[in-house]
Amino acid sequence: MTSSIHVDVWSDIACPWCYIGKRKFEAGLAAFAGADDVTVTYHSFELSPDTPVDFEGSEVDFLSAYKGLPEEQVEQMLRQVTMIASSVGLHYDFDSVRHTKTLLAHQALHAAKEQGRQLELVERLFAAYFEEGRHVGRVDELVALGAEVGLDADALRHALENETHADAVAADIAQARAYGIQGVPFFVIGGRYGVSGAQAPEVFTQALEQVRSESVTAR
């Protein structure tokens, strides 16, 4: 019998490298012979916890103010990220991005986990944010997006309005701090190996193979 491998992923919905990293991880997983035995859980991480829910301005405005970089340099950075995203089949539209605080989105992901739909909602929120210009910082929008992937809309609304999963989000962020995670995406594979950033698919495949090999040896 093949042992299962669990992968924990710390990411932020507003992190462009996290969506790219998700695609690269998925490609690496697809190349792994034991892919059916791999389970994945997403964990909360806020890149910019001081972001207002309704930021008035473009992504360029936000990043130039947040990072203190000239707008021209930020625009060049976004063009580069858009090209890299395109190389893994994603279609970023930074002109339409609605920059917002992602705390509620993380709470929604914990609610989705309870309903067995976390991976579906992760994908939906990334696409909504980076490709469709949706506002993922508002309860109504999150409930609508959750319903699209099969979540109980009333249960999700109740959880968000009552901040049912606020403690779980805080625990994820505290765990990231304990692990020394300072940037995302960050993948913990089999509880043993950490992979930081949107690495090439083969990096993930090799890490999965290493964990499986060690698991077999230990038995």
PyRosetta script that sets phi, psi and omega in degrees:
from pyrosetta import init, pose_from_sequence

init()
pose = pose_from_sequence("MTSSIHVDVWSDIACPWCYIGKRKFEAGLAAFAGADDVTVTYHSFELSPDTPVDFEGSEVDFLSAYKGLPEEQVEQMLRQVTMIASSVGLHYDFDSVRHTKTLLAHQALHAAKEQGRQLELVERLFAAYFEEGRHVGRVDELVALGAEVGLDADALRHALENETHADAVAADIAQARAYGIQGVPFFVIGGRYGVSGAQAPEVFTQALEQVRSESVTAR")
pose.set_psi(1, 134.2)
pose.set_omega(1, -179.5)
pose.set_phi(2, -84.8)
pose.set_psi(2, 133.3)
pose.set_omega(2, 178.8)
pose.set_phi(3, -73.8)
pose.set_psi(3, 146.1)
pose.set_omega(3, 177.1)
pose.set_phi(4, -78.2)
pose.set_psi(4, 154.3)
pose.set_omega(4, 178.3)
pose.set_phi(5, -123.7)
pose.set_psi(5, 129.1)
pose.set_omega(5, 178.5)
pose.set_phi(6, -105.7)
pose.set_psi(6, 138.9)
pose.set_omega(6, 178.5)
pose.set_phi(7, -118.8)
pose.set_psi(7, 124.7)
pose.set_omega(7, 175.8)
pose.set_phi(8, -104.1)
pose.set_psi(8, 130.1)
pose.set_omega(8, -176.5)
pose.set_phi(9, -121.5)
pose.set_psi(9, 120.3)
pose.set_omega(9, 171.6)
pose.set_phi(10, -94.6)
pose.set_psi(10, 127.4)
pose.set_omega(10, -178.3)
pose.set_phi(11, -155.8)
pose.set_psi(11, 170.8)
pose.set_omega(11, 176.8)
pose.set_phi(12, -131.3)
pose.set_psi(12, 135.8)
pose.set_omega(12, -178.6)
pose.set_phi(13, -58.2)
pose.set_psi(13, -31.0)
pose.set_omega(13, -178.3)
pose.set_phi(14, -88.4)
pose.set_psi(14, 11.7)
pose.set_omega(14, -178.7)
pose.set_phi(15, -99.6)
pose.set_psi(15, 111.4)
pose.set_omega(15, -177.4)
pose.set_phi(16, -63.5)
pose.set_psi(16, -32.2)
pose.set_omega(16, 179.6)
pose.set_phi(17, -72.4)
pose.set_psi(17, -23.5)
pose.set_omega(17, 179.7)
pose.set_phi(18, -68.6)
pose.set_psi(18, -40.4)
pose.set_omega(18, 178.2)
pose.set_phi(19, -69.0)
pose.set_psi(19, -41.0)
pose.set_omega(19, 175.4)
pose.set_phi(20, -61.8)
pose.set_psi(20, -45.0)
pose.set_omega(20, 179.4)
pose.set_phi(21, -62.9)
pose.set_psi(21, -34.7)
pose.set_omega(21, 176.8)
pose.set_phi(22, -60.9)
pose.set_psi(22, -46.3)
pose.set_omega(22, 179.1)
pose.set_phi(23, -63.2)
pose.set_psi(23, -40.7)
pose.set_omega(23, -179.1)
pose.set_phi(24, -69.5)
pose.set_psi(24, -37.7)
pose.set_omega(24, 175.3)
pose.set_phi(25, -62.8)
pose.set_psi(25, -44.4)
pose.set_omega(25, -179.7)
pose.set_phi(26, -60.7)
pose.set_psi(26, -37.8)
pose.set_omega(26, 177.6)
pose.set_phi(27, -67.0)
pose.set_psi(27, -41.0)
pose.set_omega(27, 178.2)
pose.set_phi(28, -65.6)
pose.set_psi(28, -38.9)
pose.set_omega(28, 178.4)
pose.set_phi(29, -65.2)
pose.set_psi(29, -40.6)
pose.set_omega(29, -179.7)
pose.set_phi(30, -62.1)
pose.set_psi(30, -28.0)
pose.set_omega(30, -179.4)
pose.set_phi(31, -86.6)
pose.set_psi(31, -3.2)
pose.set_omega(31, -178.2)
pose.set_phi(32, -92.2)
pose.set_psi(32, 127.2)
pose.set_omega(32, -174.6)
pose.set_phi(33, -61.7)
pose.set_psi(33, -25.2)
pose.set_omega(33, -178.8)
pose.set_phi(34, -102.3)
pose.set_psi(34, 29.9)
pose.set_omega(34, -174.9)
pose.set_phi(35, -55.5)
pose.set_psi(35, -34.7)
pose.set_omega(35, -177.8)
pose.set_phi(36, -67.3)
pose.set_psi(36, -16.5)
pose.set_omega(36, -178.5)
pose.set_phi(37, -99.2)
pose.set_psi(37, 9.9)
pose.set_omega(37, -178.5)
pose.set_phi(38, -102.7)
pose.set_psi(38, 130.4)
pose.set_omega(38, 174.4)
pose.set_phi(39, -114.7)
pose.set_psi(39, 151.3)
pose.set_omega(39, -174.6)
pose.set_phi(40, -132.1)
pose.set_psi(40, 134.9)
pose.set_omega(40, 174.0)
pose.set_phi(41, -127.5)
pose.set_psi(41, 133.1)
pose.set_omega(41, 177.2)
pose.set_phi(42, -94.9)
pose.set_psi(42, 140.7)
pose.set_omega(42, -179.4)
pose.set_phi(43, -122.3)
pose.set_psi(43, 154.4)
pose.set_omega(43, -173.4)
pose.set_phi(44, -78.9)
pose.set_psi(44, 143.0)
pose.set_omega(44, 173.7)
pose.set_phi(45, -155.3)
pose.set_psi(45, 128.3)
pose.set_omega(45, 178.4)
pose.set_phi(46, -104.9)
pose.set_psi(46, 112.7)
pose.set_omega(46, 178.1)
pose.set_phi(47, -68.9)
pose.set_psi(47, -38.4)
pose.set_omega(47, -177.3)
pose.set_phi(48, -132.7)
pose.set_psi(48, 77.0)
pose.set_omega(48, -175.3)
pose.set_phi(49, -64.3)
pose.set_psi(49, -17.1)
pose.set_omega(49, -179.9)
pose.set_phi(50, -89.8)
pose.set_psi(50, 6.4)
pose.set_omega(50, 179.2)
pose.set_phi(51, -68.4)
pose.set_psi(51, 132.9)
pose.set_omega(51, 176.1)
pose.set_phi(52, -71.8)
pose.set_psi(52, 155.5)
pose.set_omega(52, 178.9)
pose.set_phi(53, -61.5)
pose.set_psi(53, -42.0)
pose.set_omega(53, -179.8)
pose.set_phi(54, -114.6)
pose.set_psi(54, 82.4)
pose.set_omega(54, 178.4)
pose.set_phi(55, -75.3)
pose.set_psi(55, 126.0)
pose.set_omega(55, 179.8)
pose.set_phi(56, -92.9)
pose.set_psi(56, 101.5)
pose.set_omega(56, -179.1)
pose.set_phi(57, 148.7)
pose.set_psi(57, 173.5)
pose.set_omega(57, -178.1)
pose.set_phi(58, -86.4)
pose.set_psi(58, 173.9)
pose.set_omega(58, 174.9)
pose.set_phi(59, -62.1)
pose.set_psi(59, -36.2)
pose.set_omega(59, 177.3)
pose.set_phi(60, -64.2)
pose.set_psi(60, -43.8)
pose.set_omega(60, 177.8)
pose.set_phi(61, -58.2)
pose.set_psi(61, -46.0)
pose.set_omega(61, -176.8)
pose.set_phi(62, -65.1)
pose.set_psi(62, -49.6)
pose.set_omega(62, -175.2)
pose.set_phi(63, -69.0)
pose.set_psi(63, -35.6)
pose.set_omega(63, 178.9)
pose.set_phi(64, -66.7)
pose.set_psi(64, -37.2)
pose.set_omega(64, 178.1)
pose.set_phi(65, -74.3)
pose.set_psi(65, -42.3)
pose.set_omega(65, -175.4)
pose.set_phi(66, -70.5)
pose.set_psi(66, -42.4)
pose.set_omega(66, -177.7)
pose.set_phi(67, -96.1)
pose.set_psi(67, -9.6)
pose.set_omega(67, 179.6)
pose.set_phi(68, 68.7)
pose.set_psi(68, 30.3)
pose.set_omega(68, -178.5)
pose.set_phi(69, -103.8)
pose.set_psi(69, 152.6)
pose.set_omega(69, 175.8)
pose.set_phi(70, -61.6)
pose.set_psi(70, 144.7)
pose.set_omega(70, -177.5)
pose.set_phi(71, -57.0)
pose.set_psi(71, -38.2)
pose.set_omega(71, -179.5)
pose.set_phi(72, -61.9)
pose.set_psi(72, -39.3)
pose.set_omega(72, 179.2)
pose.set_phi(73, -68.1)
pose.set_psi(73, -39.2)
pose.set_omega(73, 177.7)
pose.set_phi(74, -63.4)
pose.set_psi(74, -43.9)
pose.set_omega(74, 179.2)
pose.set_phi(75, -60.2)
pose.set_psi(75, -38.8)
pose.set_omega(75, 178.2)
pose.set_phi(76, -65.8)
pose.set_psi(76, -42.1)
pose.set_omega(76, 177.6)
pose.set_phi(77, -59.9)
pose.set_psi(77, -44.0)
pose.set_omega(77, -178.5)
pose.set_phi(78, -67.5)
pose.set_psi(78, -35.9)
pose.set_omega(78, 176.2)
pose.set_phi(79, -63.1)
pose.set_psi(79, -40.9)
pose.set_omega(79, -179.4)
pose.set_phi(80, -65.7)
pose.set_psi(80, -44.8)
pose.set_omega(80, 179.6)
pose.set_phi(81, -64.0)
pose.set_psi(81, -38.3)
pose.set_omega(81, 178.6)
pose.set_phi(82, -61.8)
pose.set_psi(82, -39.7)
pose.set_omega(82, 178.0)
pose.set_phi(83, -65.6)
pose.set_psi(83, -42.8)
pose.set_omega(83, 179.4)
pose.set_phi(84, -65.4)
pose.set_psi(84, -41.8)
pose.set_omega(84, 177.1)
pose.set_phi(85, -59.4)
pose.set_psi(85, -42.6)
pose.set_omega(85, 179.5)
pose.set_phi(86, -59.8)
pose.set_psi(86, -33.9)
pose.set_omega(86, -178.3)
pose.set_phi(87, -67.2)
pose.set_psi(87, -18.3)
pose.set_omega(87, 176.8)
pose.set_phi(88, -112.1)
pose.set_psi(88, 19.2)
pose.set_omega(88, 173.0)
pose.set_phi(89, 86.8)
pose.set_psi(89, 14.8)
pose.set_omega(89, 179.5)
pose.set_phi(90, -104.1)
pose.set_psi(90, 150.5)
pose.set_omega(90, -175.2)
pose.set_phi(91, -123.7)
pose.set_psi(91, 79.2)
pose.set_omega(91, -177.8)
pose.set_phi(92, -68.2)
pose.set_psi(92, 140.3)
pose.set_omega(92, 177.0)
pose.set_phi(93, -130.6)
pose.set_psi(93, 81.7)
pose.set_omega(93, -175.3)
pose.set_phi(94, -66.8)
pose.set_psi(94, -21.3)
pose.set_omega(94, 178.3)
pose.set_phi(95, -66.8)
pose.set_psi(95, -25.1)
pose.set_omega(95, -177.3)
pose.set_phi(96, -104.3)
pose.set_psi(96, -4.1)
pose.set_omega(96, -177.9)
pose.set_phi(97, -59.6)
pose.set_psi(97, 133.3)
pose.set_omega(97, 176.1)
pose.set_phi(98, -102.8)
pose.set_psi(98, 93.3)
pose.set_omega(98, -176.4)
pose.set_phi(99, -65.1)
pose.set_psi(99, 134.7)
pose.set_omega(99, -175.8)
pose.set_phi(100, -156.2)
pose.set_psi(100, 167.7)
pose.set_omega(100, 173.1)
pose.set_phi(101, -72.7)
pose.set_psi(101, 135.1)
pose.set_omega(101, -172.6)
pose.set_phi(102, -100.6)
pose.set_psi(102, 8.9)
pose.set_omega(102, -176.5)
pose.set_phi(103, -57.8)
pose.set_psi(103, -45.6)
pose.set_omega(103, 179.2)
pose.set_phi(104, -65.5)
pose.set_psi(104, -35.9)
pose.set_omega(104, 178.3)
pose.set_phi(105, -62.4)
pose.set_psi(105, -39.1)
pose.set_omega(105, 177.8)
pose.set_phi(106, -66.5)
pose.set_psi(106, -38.2)
pose.set_omega(106, 176.7)
pose.set_phi(107, -63.7)
pose.set_psi(107, -38.2)
pose.set_omega(107, 177.7)
pose.set_phi(108, -62.3)
pose.set_psi(108, -37.3)
pose.set_omega(108, 179.7)
pose.set_phi(109, -67.1)
pose.set_psi(109, -35.3)
pose.set_omega(109, 175.5)
pose.set_phi(110, -68.1)
pose.set_psi(110, -39.1)
pose.set_omega(110, 176.4)
pose.set_phi(111, -63.0)
pose.set_psi(111, -40.4)
pose.set_omega(111, 178.8)
pose.set_phi(112, -64.8)
pose.set_psi(112, -36.3)
pose.set_omega(112, 177.8)
pose.set_phi(113, -60.1)
pose.set_psi(113, -41.5)
pose.set_omega(113, 178.6)
pose.set_phi(114, -62.1)
pose.set_psi(114, -30.2)
pose.set_omega(114, -179.3)
pose.set_phi(115, -94.9)
pose.set_psi(115, 6.3)
pose.set_omega(115, 177.9)
pose.set_phi(116, 72.1)
pose.set_psi(116, 26.2)
pose.set_omega(116, -176.7)
pose.set_phi(117, -129.4)
pose.set_psi(117, 25.1)
pose.set_omega(117, -174.6)
pose.set_phi(118, -63.5)
pose.set_psi(118, -46.1)
pose.set_omega(118, -177.3)
pose.set_phi(119, -63.4)
pose.set_psi(119, -35.6)
pose.set_omega(119, 177.9)
pose.set_phi(120, -65.7)
pose.set_psi(120, -40.2)
pose.set_omega(120, -178.9)
pose.set_phi(121, -74.2)
pose.set_psi(121, -35.3)
pose.set_omega(121, 175.7)
pose.set_phi(122, -55.0)
pose.set_psi(122, -50.4)
pose.set_omega(122, -179.3)
pose.set_phi(123, -61.4)
pose.set_psi(123, -43.6)
pose.set_omega(123, -177.6)
pose.set_phi(124, -64.8)
pose.set_psi(124, -40.5)
pose.set_omega(124, -179.0)
pose.set_phi(125, -69.0)
pose.set_psi(125, -41.0)
pose.set_omega(125, 177.1)
pose.set_phi(126, -59.4)
pose.set_psi(126, -48.5)
pose.set_omega(126, -179.0)
pose.set_phi(127, -63.2)
pose.set_psi(127, -42.4)
pose.set_omega(127, -179.5)
pose.set_phi(128, -60.8)
pose.set_psi(128, -41.5)
pose.set_omega(128, -175.6)
pose.set_phi(129, -75.4)
pose.set_psi(129, -51.1)
pose.set_omega(129, -171.7)
pose.set_phi(130, -88.3)
pose.set_psi(130, -23.4)
pose.set_omega(130, -174.8)
pose.set_phi(131, -113.2)
pose.set_psi(131, -20.7)
pose.set_omega(131, -171.4)
pose.set_phi(132, -120.1)
pose.set_psi(132, -4.9)
pose.set_omega(132, 179.0)
pose.set_phi(133, 67.1)
pose.set_psi(133, 27.6)
pose.set_omega(133, 178.5)
pose.set_phi(134, -80.7)
pose.set_psi(134, 155.2)
pose.set_omega(134, -178.0)
pose.set_phi(135, -96.0)
pose.set_psi(135, 103.1)
pose.set_omega(135, -174.4)
pose.set_phi(136, -94.0)
pose.set_psi(136, 17.1)
pose.set_omega(136, 178.2)
pose.set_phi(137, -105.6)
pose.set_psi(137, 3.0)
pose.set_omega(137, -177.2)
pose.set_phi(138, -114.8)
pose.set_psi(138, 143.8)
pose.set_omega(138, -177.3)
pose.set_phi(139, -58.7)
pose.set_psi(139, -48.6)
pose.set_omega(139, -176.2)
pose.set_phi(140, -58.8)
pose.set_psi(140, -42.5)
pose.set_omega(140, -179.0)
pose.set_phi(141, -67.6)
pose.set_psi(141, -41.9)
pose.set_omega(141, 179.9)
pose.set_phi(142, -65.4)
pose.set_psi(142, -38.7)
pose.set_omega(142, 178.1)
pose.set_phi(143, -64.7)
pose.set_psi(143, -42.1)
pose.set_omega(143, 179.1)
pose.set_phi(144, -63.3)
pose.set_psi(144, -43.6)
pose.set_omega(144, -179.9)
pose.set_phi(145, -67.4)
pose.set_psi(145, -38.9)
pose.set_omega(145, 177.8)
pose.set_phi(146, -63.6)
pose.set_psi(146, -41.1)
pose.set_omega(146, 179.5)
pose.set_phi(147, -62.4)
pose.set_psi(147, -33.5)
pose.set_omega(147, 179.8)
pose.set_phi(148, -61.4)
pose.set_psi(148, -29.3)
pose.set_omega(148, -178.4)
pose.set_phi(149, -103.2)
pose.set_psi(149, 15.7)
pose.set_omega(149, 172.4)
pose.set_phi(150, 93.9)
pose.set_psi(150, 12.4)
pose.set_omega(150, 177.5)
pose.set_phi(151, -78.4)
pose.set_psi(151, 152.7)
pose.set_omega(151, 173.2)
pose.set_phi(152, -71.1)
pose.set_psi(152, 110.2)
pose.set_omega(152, -173.0)
pose.set_phi(153, -62.6)
pose.set_psi(153, -41.3)
pose.set_omega(153, -178.9)
pose.set_phi(154, -65.8)
pose.set_psi(154, -41.7)
pose.set_omega(154, 179.4)
pose.set_phi(155, -65.4)
pose.set_psi(155, -39.0)
pose.set_omega(155, 179.5)
pose.set_phi(156, -67.4)
pose.set_psi(156, -44.0)
pose.set_omega(156, 178.8)
pose.set_phi(157, -59.9)
pose.set_psi(157, -44.7)
pose.set_omega(157, 179.9)
pose.set_phi(158, -60.2)
pose.set_psi(158, -44.0)
pose.set_omega(158, -179.0)
pose.set_phi(159, -63.8)
pose.set_psi(159, -39.9)
pose.set_omega(159, -178.3)
pose.set_phi(160, -73.5)
pose.set_psi(160, -43.7)
pose.set_omega(160, -177.8)
pose.set_phi(161, -67.9)
pose.set_psi(161, -26.6)
pose.set_omega(161, -179.9)
pose.set_phi(162, -102.0)
pose.set_psi(162, 4.2)
pose.set_omega(162, 179.8)
pose.set_phi(163, 50.6)
pose.set_psi(163, 43.8)
pose.set_omega(163, -177.3)
pose.set_phi(164, -56.8)
pose.set_psi(164, -34.2)
pose.set_omega(164, -173.8)
pose.set_phi(165, -107.6)
pose.set_psi(165, 17.8)
pose.set_omega(165, -180.0)
pose.set_phi(166, -60.7)
pose.set_psi(166, -40.3)
pose.set_omega(166, -179.6)
pose.set_phi(167, -66.9)
pose.set_psi(167, -35.7)
pose.set_omega(167, 179.6)
pose.set_phi(168, -67.1)
pose.set_psi(168, -38.7)
pose.set_omega(168, 176.3)
pose.set_phi(169, -63.5)
pose.set_psi(169, -45.6)
pose.set_omega(169, 179.3)
pose.set_phi(170, -61.8)
pose.set_psi(170, -37.4)
pose.set_omega(170, 179.2)
pose.set_phi(171, -65.8)
pose.set_psi(171, -40.5)
pose.set_omega(171, 176.9)
pose.set_phi(172, -60.1)
pose.set_psi(172, -45.6)
pose.set_omega(172, -178.0)
pose.set_phi(173, -66.0)
pose.set_psi(173, -38.5)
pose.set_omega(173, 177.0)
pose.set_phi(174, -65.7)
pose.set_psi(174, -39.0)
pose.set_omega(174, 178.5)
pose.set_phi(175, -65.1)
pose.set_psi(175, -39.0)
pose.set_omega(175, 176.8)
pose.set_phi(176, -60.6)
pose.set_psi(176, -42.8)
pose.set_omega(176, 179.1)
pose.set_phi(177, -62.8)
pose.set_psi(177, -41.5)
pose.set_omega(177, 179.8)
pose.set_phi(178, -64.1)
pose.set_psi(178, -34.6)
pose.set_omega(178, 178.0)
pose.set_phi(179, -77.6)
pose.set_psi(179, -10.9)
pose.set_omega(179, -177.1)
pose.set_phi(180, 81.5)
pose.set_psi(180, 19.7)
pose.set_omega(180, 179.4)
pose.set_phi(181, -75.1)
pose.set_psi(181, 121.7)
pose.set_omega(181, -179.5)
pose.set_phi(182, -114.0)
pose.set_psi(182, -11.5)
pose.set_omega(182, 179.0)
pose.set_phi(183, -147.9)
pose.set_psi(183, 159.2)
pose.set_omega(183, -179.8)
pose.set_phi(184, -130.5)
pose.set_psi(184, 156.6)
pose.set_omega(184, 9.5)
pose.set_phi(185, -77.2)
pose.set_psi(185, 153.6)
pose.set_omega(185, 175.4)
pose.set_phi(186, -137.6)
pose.set_psi(186, 124.6)
pose.set_omega(186, -175.5)
pose.set_phi(187, -110.5)
pose.set_psi(187, 128.4)
pose.set_omega(187, 172.9)
pose.set_phi(188, -109.6)
pose.set_psi(188, 112.8)
pose.set_omega(188, -171.6)
pose.set_phi(189, -104.2)
pose.set_psi(189, 119.6)
pose.set_omega(189, -179.8)
pose.set_phi(190, 64.0)
pose.set_psi(190, 19.7)
pose.set_omega(190, -178.9)
pose.set_phi(191, 68.4)
pose.set_psi(191, 11.0)
pose.set_omega(191, -173.1)
pose.set_phi(192, -123.4)
pose.set_psi(192, -41.2)
pose.set_omega(192, -172.4)
pose.set_phi(193, -117.5)
pose.set_psi(193, 133.2)
pose.set_omega(193, 176.7)
pose.set_phi(194, -102.3)
pose.set_psi(194, 133.2)
pose.set_omega(194, 175.9)
pose.set_phi(195, -121.1)
pose.set_psi(195, 118.2)
pose.set_omega(195, -176.5)
pose.set_phi(196, -101.6)
pose.set_psi(196, 130.5)
pose.set_omega(196, 174.8)
pose.set_phi(197, 91.1)
pose.set_psi(197, 176.8)
pose.set_omega(197, -179.6)
pose.set_phi(198, -85.8)
pose.set_psi(198, 72.8)
pose.set_omega(198, -176.7)
pose.set_phi(199, -72.8)
pose.set_psi(199, 167.1)
pose.set_omega(199, 177.7)
pose.set_phi(200, -63.6)
pose.set_psi(200, 148.9)
pose.set_omega(200, -178.4)
pose.set_phi(201, -51.7)
pose.set_psi(201, -38.3)
pose.set_omega(201, -176.9)
pose.set_phi(202, -64.8)
pose.set_psi(202, -25.3)
pose.set_omega(202, 176.7)
pose.set_phi(203, -63.8)
pose.set_psi(203, -42.1)
pose.set_omega(203, 178.8)
pose.set_phi(204, -69.6)
pose.set_psi(204, -41.1)
pose.set_omega(204, 178.5)
pose.set_phi(205, -59.8)
pose.set_psi(205, -45.6)
pose.set_omega(205, -179.3)
pose.set_phi(206, -63.8)
pose.set_psi(206, -39.3)
pose.set_omega(206, 179.1)
pose.set_phi(207, -65.1)
pose.set_psi(207, -41.8)
pose.set_omega(207, 177.7)
pose.set_phi(208, -63.7)
pose.set_psi(208, -42.0)
pose.set_omega(208, 179.0)
pose.set_phi(209, -65.2)
pose.set_psi(209, -37.0)
pose.set_omega(209, 178.7)
pose.set_phi(210, -64.9)
pose.set_psi(210, -44.9)
pose.set_omega(210, 178.9)
pose.set_phi(211, -62.4)
pose.set_psi(211, -43.4)
pose.set_omega(211, 179.4)
pose.set_phi(212, -63.8)
pose.set_psi(212, -41.6)
pose.set_omega(212, 179.6)
pose.set_phi(213, -61.6)
pose.set_psi(213, -43.8)
pose.set_omega(213, -179.1)
pose.set_phi(214, -67.9)
pose.set_psi(214, -34.2)
pose.set_omega(214, 179.0)
pose.set_phi(215, -65.9)
pose.set_psi(215, -40.9)
pose.set_omega(215, 179.3)
pose.set_phi(216, -67.4)
pose.set_psi(216, -41.6)
pose.set_omega(216, -179.0)
pose.set_phi(217, -64.5)
pose.set_psi(217, -35.4)
pose.set_omega(217, -175.7)
pose.set_phi(218, -73.2)
pose.set_psi(218, -18.8)
pose.set_omega(218, -176.1)
pose.set_phi(219, -81.5)
pose.dump_pdb("model.pdb")
